[in-house]
């Protein structure tokens, strides 16, 4: 049984897409003076804003200067929530009032980040229904505006998925991959009974690596994803 279990773990681990940079921690490998830009996408309710706050904290703790951009100007509470997380994480935030142009906020954020020699920029985006063409167009506009300031931006398009939602997460991934160039996944809410096995199917189907996993409510509970440890947890070993 032990041999079979090990074989299964190896096979499933091989199914998971591998990140191109093989990140072991929250240190950033920057190219030149430009900041490393993470554009965060996902529907409402998956833990997107919380994930951004935890990311900001972890990157800041690793010695990076972090700036958040509140480009979710559609939802009333989004800017306020992100402001609270920025204060908790001890990082700067660039924001405008609700209803502002998300691309304008992204532009201001990157301009501020470059002027203040930031290492990491994390941009929040609206989490409206993932089948709305307006959201897809909005994400494209945000990306195009950012490239004017940082040509390589965004280096990371991070899709946040709720690990407890099963097939719904798969559908969200399908829609967002069609809408924008997602190249990394964050899976939240893996602290419950659901262990996020759907991640394996998503990563295998779309060839997108899981980069971060959320295991709880505390700031430290967002971790860099290690495929071998995760797969073994599906078979009963604790992460």
C-alpha positions as CSV (number, residue, x, y, z in Angstrom):
1,X,0.0,0.0,0.0
2,X,2.8,2.4,0.8
3,X,4.5,1.8,-2.5
4,X,1.2,2.3,-4.4
5,X,0.5,5.5,-2.4
6,X,4.0,6.9,-3.3
7,X,3.4,6.0,-6.9
8,X,0.1,7.8,-7.0
9,X,1.6,10.9,-5.3
10,X,4.4,11.0,-7.9
11,X,1.9,10.6,-10.8
12,X,-0.4,13.4,-9.6
13,X,2.5,15.7,-8.8
14,X,3.7,15.3,-12.4
15,X,0.2,16.4,-13.6
16,X,0.6,19.7,-11.9
17,X,2.0,22.5,-14.0
18,X,5.4,23.7,-12.9
19,X,6.0,27.5,-12.3
20,X,8.6,29.0,-14.7
21,X,10.5,30.7,-11.9
22,X,10.2,27.8,-9.4
23,X,9.7,30.3,-6.5
24,X,10.7,29.0,-3.1
25,X,9.9,32.1,-1.0
26,X,8.6,35.6,-1.3
27,X,11.8,37.2,-2.7
28,X,11.4,38.8,-6.1
29,X,13.7,38.5,-9.0
30,X,13.3,41.9,-10.6
31,X,14.5,42.8,-14.1
32,X,16.1,46.2,-13.9
33,X,14.5,49.0,-11.9
34,X,10.9,48.2,-12.7
35,X,8.7,46.7,-10.1
36,X,7.3,43.2,-10.3
37,X,3.6,43.6,-11.0
38,X,0.9,41.1,-10.0
39,X,-2.6,41.6,-11.5
40,X,-5.1,39.7,-9.3
41,X,-8.3,38.5,-10.9
42,X,-11.2,36.3,-9.6
43,X,-14.9,36.5,-8.8
44,X,-16.3,38.0,-5.6
45,X,-16.3,35.8,-2.6
46,X,-13.3,33.7,-3.3
47,X,-11.0,35.6,-0.9
48,X,-9.4,37.8,-3.5
49,X,-8.9,40.9,-1.3
50,X,-7.8,38.8,1.7
51,X,-5.3,37.0,-0.5
52,X,-3.9,40.4,-1.7
53,X,-3.5,41.5,1.9
54,X,-1.6,38.3,2.8
55,X,0.5,38.5,-0.3
56,X,1.4,42.1,0.6
57,X,2.4,41.1,4.1
58,X,4.5,38.1,3.0
59,X,6.3,40.0,0.3
60,X,6.9,42.9,2.7
61,X,8.2,40.6,5.4
62,X,10.7,39.2,2.8
63,X,12.2,42.7,2.5
64,X,10.3,44.0,-0.5
65,X,8.8,47.5,-0.8
66,X,5.1,46.8,-1.7
67,X,2.4,49.0,-3.2
68,X,-1.2,48.0,-3.6
69,X,-3.5,49.4,-6.3
70,X,-7.3,49.5,-5.6
71,X,-8.6,49.0,-9.1
72,X,-11.8,47.3,-8.0
73,X,-13.7,50.6,-8.1
74,X,-17.0,48.7,-8.9
75,X,-17.8,47.3,-5.4
76,X,-18.5,49.7,-2.6
77,X,-16.5,47.9,0.1
78,X,-13.6,46.8,-2.0
79,X,-11.5,50.0,-1.6
80,X,-12.2,50.2,2.1
81,X,-11.3,46.5,2.6
82,X,-8.0,46.8,0.7
83,X,-7.1,49.9,2.7
84,X,-7.5,48.0,5.9
85,X,-5.3,45.2,4.6
86,X,-2.7,47.7,3.5
87,X,-2.6,49.1,7.0
88,X,-2.3,45.7,8.5
89,X,0.5,44.7,6.2
90,X,2.2,48.0,6.6
91,X,2.4,48.8,2.9
92,X,1.4,51.8,0.7
93,X,-1.9,51.9,-1.3
94,X,-3.0,54.0,-4.2
95,X,-6.7,54.5,-4.6
96,X,-9.4,56.7,-6.0
97,X,-13.1,57.0,-5.2
98,X,-15.7,54.4,-6.1
99,X,-16.7,54.5,-9.8
100,X,-13.3,55.7,-11.0
101,X,-11.7,54.3,-14.1
102,X,-9.9,51.1,-13.0
103,X,-7.2,51.6,-15.6
104,X,-6.5,55.1,-14.3
105,X,-6.0,53.7,-10.8
106,X,-3.6,51.1,-12.2
107,X,-1.7,53.9,-14.1
108,X,-1.4,55.9,-10.9
109,X,-0.3,52.9,-8.9
110,X,2.6,52.0,-11.2
111,X,3.6,55.7,-11.5
112,X,3.7,55.9,-7.7
113,X,5.6,52.6,-7.4
114,X,8.3,53.6,-9.9
115,X,8.7,57.0,-8.3
116,X,9.1,55.4,-4.9
117,X,11.4,52.5,-6.1
118,X,8.9,49.8,-5.1
119,X,9.8,46.1,-5.7
120,X,6.3,44.6,-5.9
121,X,3.0,46.1,-7.1
122,X,-0.3,44.1,-6.5
123,X,-3.3,45.4,-8.4
124,X,-6.8,44.4,-7.3
125,X,-9.5,44.1,-10.0
126,X,-13.3,43.9,-10.0
127,X,-14.7,40.5,-9.3
128,X,-17.9,40.7,-11.2
129,X,-19.5,37.7,-12.9
130,X,-16.8,35.9,-14.9
131,X,-19.0,35.6,-18.0
132,X,-19.5,39.4,-18.5
133,X,-17.7,40.7,-21.6
134,X,-17.3,44.1,-19.9
135,X,-15.1,42.7,-17.3
136,X,-12.9,41.0,-19.9
137,X,-12.5,44.3,-21.8
138,X,-11.8,46.1,-18.6
139,X,-8.9,43.7,-17.7
140,X,-7.4,44.2,-21.2
141,X,-7.6,48.0,-20.8
142,X,-5.9,47.8,-17.3
143,X,-3.1,45.7,-18.7
144,X,-2.5,47.9,-21.7
145,X,-2.3,51.1,-19.6
146,X,0.2,49.4,-17.2
147,X,2.5,48.5,-20.1
148,X,3.0,52.2,-20.9
149,X,4.8,52.6,-17.6
150,X,6.3,49.1,-17.0
151,X,6.6,47.4,-20.5
152,X,6.7,43.9,-18.9
153,X,3.7,44.4,-16.7
154,X,1.9,42.5,-15.5
155,X,4.5,39.8,-15.0
156,X,2.0,37.8,-13.1
157,X,-1.8,37.5,-13.7
158,X,-2.9,35.7,-10.6
159,X,-6.3,34.0,-10.6
160,X,-7.7,33.4,-7.1
161,X,-10.0,30.3,-6.7
162,X,-11.9,29.0,-3.7
163,X,-10.6,25.5,-3.1
164,X,-13.9,24.4,-1.5
165,X,-16.1,25.1,-4.5
166,X,-15.2,22.1,-6.7
167,X,-16.5,22.3,-10.3
168,X,-17.5,26.0,-10.0
169,X,-13.8,26.8,-9.6
170,X,-13.1,24.9,-12.8
171,X,-15.7,27.0,-14.7
172,X,-14.3,30.2,-13.3
173,X,-10.8,29.2,-14.4
174,X,-12.1,28.4,-17.9
175,X,-13.7,31.8,-18.2
176,X,-10.8,33.9,-16.8
177,X,-8.2,32.0,-18.9
178,X,-10.3,32.9,-22.0
179,X,-10.5,36.5,-20.9
180,X,-7.0,37.2,-19.8
181,X,-3.5,35.7,-19.8
182,X,-3.6,33.9,-16.4
183,X,-0.2,32.5,-15.6
184,X,-0.5,31.7,-11.9
185,X,-3.2,30.4,-9.5
186,X,-3.8,31.0,-5.8
187,X,-6.2,28.6,-4.1
188,X,-7.8,29.8,-0.9
189,X,-9.8,28.2,1.9
190,X,-7.9,24.9,2.1
191,X,-8.2,24.9,5.9
192,X,-11.6,23.2,5.8
193,X,-12.5,19.6,5.0
194,X,-12.1,20.3,1.3
195,X,-8.5,19.9,0.3
196,X,-8.8,21.5,-3.1
197,X,-8.4,18.4,-5.2
198,X,-10.0,20.4,-8.1
199,X,-6.7,22.3,-8.3
200,X,-5.1,19.2,-9.9
201,X,-7.6,19.2,-12.7
202,X,-7.4,22.9,-13.3
203,X,-3.6,23.0,-13.3
204,X,-3.5,19.9,-15.6
205,X,-6.2,21.1,-18.0
206,X,-5.0,24.7,-18.4
207,X,-1.3,24.1,-17.8
208,X,-1.2,27.0,-15.3
209,X,0.9,26.5,-12.1
210,X,-0.5,26.9,-8.6
211,X,1.8,29.5,-6.9
212,X,0.1,30.2,-3.6
213,X,-2.3,28.5,-1.2
214,X,-4.3,29.9,1.6
215,X,-4.6,27.7,4.7
216,X,-6.3,29.9,7.3
217,X,-7.2,33.4,8.4
218,X,-3.9,34.7,9.8
219,X,-1.5,36.9,7.7
220,X,1.1,34.0,7.7
221,X,-1.5,31.5,6.4
222,X,-0.8,32.2,2.7
223,X,2.1,30.1,1.6
224,X,4.1,29.4,-1.5
225,X,2.7,26.2,-3.1
226,X,4.8,23.0,-3.0
227,X,3.2,20.4,-5.2
228,X,4.7,17.3,-3.5
229,X,3.6,18.4,0.0
230,X,0.1,19.4,-1.3
231,X,-0.5,16.0,-3.1
232,X,0.6,14.1,0.0
233,X,-1.9,16.1,2.0
234,X,-4.6,14.8,-0.2
235,X,-3.7,11.3,1.0
236,X,-3.9,12.3,4.6
237,X,-0.6,13.8,5.4
238,X,-0.8,17.3,6.9
239,X,0.7,20.2,4.9
